[in-house]
């Protein structure tokens, strides 16, 4: 029996109410603007399921990838795309396929200061060029650099670290000569501004940014990956999230306000989580990041535009966000209940996504059994 999933379709090639007719083997027919059928009812040999949003997959644009199990775990939550921001041993590169997983392998890190666990330390521009050529030879998708330290959870201040603007500019130039773009870990307004002036393609984290610098991102077409959940460490509204230091809460509030300002200014905001960092789990972190964005007043449609379209663009996944690319269907159902966002993986390349637990039915099976 075919299953008809209907709801708001959001992809690179459609945005509006429609239905997907899913049959065995993932064969499907796309209907746009179709009239609503009765949810949970069998009609003319078709079982109709009403969903809030239907997307080709979610994409986490900032993770630290080490194992294939992390890729599989992500798919259990409907996260089909991953952008690896690097580890010291570059283990994520072996998982890169260019269409759903991309990798920087290892970040370029200043000789002193934050970031040694993320990549290779470089002493000068000649040393940096040598490492750049080595990374390009290994097949990286982009270059990750450290442009600042991290935000201290107790003081709310940015700790020392990061390349100066002149050094960043040279890295961007040398990377471009090798056909690579650069993404910068950057916190604090001056460090973020320096990264943007240097010509980076994206700012990662970007805490404590001014509205003027946000407008620079918009004017220059720079992506922003905010990673709210990574700093908060807990979903919004929980005792843990509300129990942080006053300084931390102020940093988070600024980040949430900046999210709204960024969308109004036309910044390309992509969704990333820092999964792979301590306490940040693959897959589920995407949903909790979405919850934080929702608490800032963003609509579910705005959030999904970032998590599907902008994230896929930043990753360079040209076919990822399409329902009409000729591949077997990949499909995730996304909805919101009582302020919490959930995602149900339905199909991945035409096959049902296996459950996260052995005693749990698959997404379609769960809905058909209800």
N, C-alpha and C positions, 0 to 999 in steps of 0.2 A: 504494500500500500504506500502510495506517495504521501509525503508530508509537505504541507504548505505552511511556510513561515512568513508572516506578514508583519509589517511595521515600517518605521522610517529607515530607508536604505541610505547609508552614508558611505560613499567611496569616492574615488577620483573621477568616476564617470557617471555617478547618479547621486542625487540628493533630494529625496522626497518619498512619499508613501508608496509602497509597492509590496510585491510578494515574490518569494522564491519557492519554486516547486522542486523539492528534493526527492529523488528516487534512489533506489539501490545503486551503489557505485558512484554516487555523487552527481549523477546527471541532473541538470536543473534547467528551468525555464524562468526567465526574469520578466515579471510583469510590473510596469510602473503605473501608478495611479489607479490601481484596481480597487473595486469596491470592497469594503470590509466583509469578511466572512465571520462565522461564529466561532469564537475561541474555544478550543477543546472539544469540537464536534466533528464527527465524520460526515462528509458531504460528498456524494458521488465518488466514493472510493478514495477520498483524500482526507487526511486528518489535519485540521487547521489549528495552528498555534499563533496566538497574538504575541508579538514582542514589541518592546519600546523602540529599540534600535537594532539594526542588523548591519554588521561591518565585516570586511574581508579579513580582519585580524587586528589586534592591538600591537603596538610597537614600543618597546622600552629603549629609549635612545641614550641611556647611560647606565651600563652595567659593568661589572668586573668579572669576566667569564673565565672559568677554569675547567669545567667538565661538561660532557654531553648530558649528564643527568640534570644539570641546571637548565639546559635547553629544553629537555623533556618536561621538567617541572613547570617551566614558563608556559608551555602549551596547555597544561592542565587548567590554566587560568585565562586562556584565550590570547596569550601573548605570543604571537607567531614571529615577531621580528625583534632582533636584539642587536645593539650596538655596543661592542666591547671597548671600554675606555682604558684598558691596559692593566697589566700586572707586571711585577718584576721579571718573572720568567717568561712572559709573553704567551702563556698557555692557551689563551683564547683564540689565537691566530689559527690554530689547527682546526677550529670549529667553524671558521669563516667560509661561507659559500657564495658571498656576493649578492645573494637574492633575499635571504632572510636573516643572515648573521654577517656582520662586518666587524672588523677589528683594527685597532691601532697597535696591537701587540703589547708594546711597552711605551710608557710616556717618556718624554725628554724632561729631565729634572735638573735644576741648578745644583752646583757642586755642594752647596750648603742649604739647609732649610728643609721645609716640608716636601714630602713626596718620594723619598727613596724607595719605599715599598711598592710604588706604582710603576717604576721603570728604571731607566739608566741615567746615572748622573753624568753631566758633561761639564768639562772644565773651561772650554773656550769655544769660539765659533768653528775652528778647525775640527775639534773633537766632535762638535755637534754635527757638522757636515758628514763626518765619517759614520756616525751612528744613523743619520738620516739615510744615507746610501745603503747601509746594511739593512735597515728596516724596509726600505723600498724593495730591496732584493728578495726579502722574505715574502713580499706580497701583501703588505698592509693596505687598508682601505683609505686611511687618513692618518694624520699626525696629531698626537695628543701632547700638549705642553702644560707645564705648571706655571701659572702666571701670578700666583699669590699663595698665602698660607690658607688654613682653614679657620672657620669661625669658632672661637672658644665658647663652649656651651655655658660656662659660668659667668664670663665677663661680657659676652656678646661682641667682643672685638676680634678683628682678624689677626691671626698670628703671623709672624714674619715668614717670608718665602717668596719664591717666584722670580722669573727672569725680568729684567728691566725692559722698557718699551723698545729700545734700540736693538736689543738682542732678539726680542720677539719678532720685530720687523724683518730681521735677517733670516730667522727661521722660516717665516712665512714666504719670503722670497725664494729661499733655497728649496723649500718644499714644492712651491709652484713650478720651479724648474724641473722637478721630478714628477710633475703631474699630480701632486697631492695637495689637499686642503689641510688647514690646521684648526684644531679646536683647543680652547684654553680653559683650564680650571682657573677661575678668577673670582675672588670675593673682595669687597671693598670698592668704593666708587672709583678711586684713582687707578687701581689695578685693572678693573673692568674697562675703563676708558682707554687705558694704554693698550689692552688687548684688541679693542675695536679699532683704534688708530693703526695698530700694526697690521691689520687686515685679516684677522681670524674669521673663520666661517661660522663658528658658534662659540658662545660663552656658556660654560658649564657651571652650574650652581648659581653664581651671580647674586649672592646675598649683599645687602646694604648698597644697592644701586640707586642713584638719583634719577629723578624723572628726566633730567636733561640727557643723561647717558642712555636712558631707555630710548629717547628719541633718536640718538645717534645709531642705536641698533636698527631702528625702523628705517632710517634714512639710508643706511648702508646695506640693508638686507641681511643683517647678521641674525642667526638663530639664537634663541635663548632656551636653555634647559634648566628649569628652576630647582628641582630636587628638594621640595619642601619636606617631604616625609623623612628623608635621610637625616635632616637636622632635628626635626621634631622627635623622631624615634617612636612615635605613637600616633594612632588615628586621632582626628580632631574630636574634641568633646570628652575625651577620656581623662581619668584622674591623672594618668601619667603625663599627658600632654598639657594639662592645666597646672601641673605641679612643678614645671620647670622654673628656672630662675626668672626674675623680672626681665633681666637683660635678654635672655633667650626668647621670651615671649614677645618682646619688642622687635627682635630681629625677624621672627616668624610673621608678625603682623605687618611689618614693612614689606616682606616678600609677598604676602597675599594681596596687599594694596597694589604693589607693583605689577602683579599679574593682571589685574583689571586695567591698570593704566597701559600696560603693554598691548593688550588687545585693542584698546581704543586707539592707540598710536599706530597700530598696524605691524607690530613686531611679530615675526614668525616664531611662535612659542611651540617648542616640541616637549614631549613628556618623557622624563627619565627619572630613575629612582635611586641610583647608586647601589642596586642589588649586587650582592657579593661582598659588600662591606659588612662589618659586624652587626648582626641583628636585623639586616635588611634582606628578606627572603625573595627569591625569584618568583615572579608571577604575581603573588598576592600584593607585593609592594606597589604594583601598578594601580590596583584598585584603591589602596590606601592613599596614594598620591592623588588620585582622582577625587577622593573624599575631601582632601584638603583644598583642592581647587574649587570644589562645590561649596565649601564653607566660605570661600571668598566671593561667592555670588555668581560664579560662572555657570552657565547652563550646561546640561549634559551634552548638548550638541556642540558647544564651543570646546568642551573638554575632549570630545571624540575627534574633532577636527585636528587638535594637537596630537592626540595619541595615535591617530591613523594616518592622516594626510601629511602634516608637517614632520612628524617623526620619520615617516618613510622617505620623504624628500631629503631630510638631513642625512639619513643612512645611505642614500643613493639607490634605494630599492624601487626601481622604475615601475615594476609591475605589481608590487606588493598590494597597493591600495585599490586595485581594480577588480570589479566583478566580470569584466568583459575582456580578459586578456588571453582567452583560449585555453587556460589551464583548467584542470579539475577544480571544482569549487572549494574555497576555504571560507569558513563562515563562523562568526561569533555573535551571539545575542547578548546585548548589554541593556541593563535596566537599572532603575533606582527605586528603592523602597525605604521609606522613613529616613531619608538622608544618607543612606548607604548605597554605594554603587556595586553592582555585581555583574560578572561576565560569565557566560556559559559557552564554552567551546563546542561547536556543533560538528563542523567538518574541517579537516586539514588535507588539502590536495585530494578531495573527493572521498576521504575516509573518515569515519567517526573517530573522534579523539578519545583515547582510552581514559578511564577515570583515574583520579589521583590515588584512590584506595581500591583494593581488590573487591570489597563488598559494596562498592558504589556503582550504580548503573551509569551508562554514558548519558550525555546531555539529551539526545533525542529519546533514549530509553526512559529517562527520568520523567520527561514530559508526557510520553505516551502511557506510562504506568500510573499517572496521578489520578 
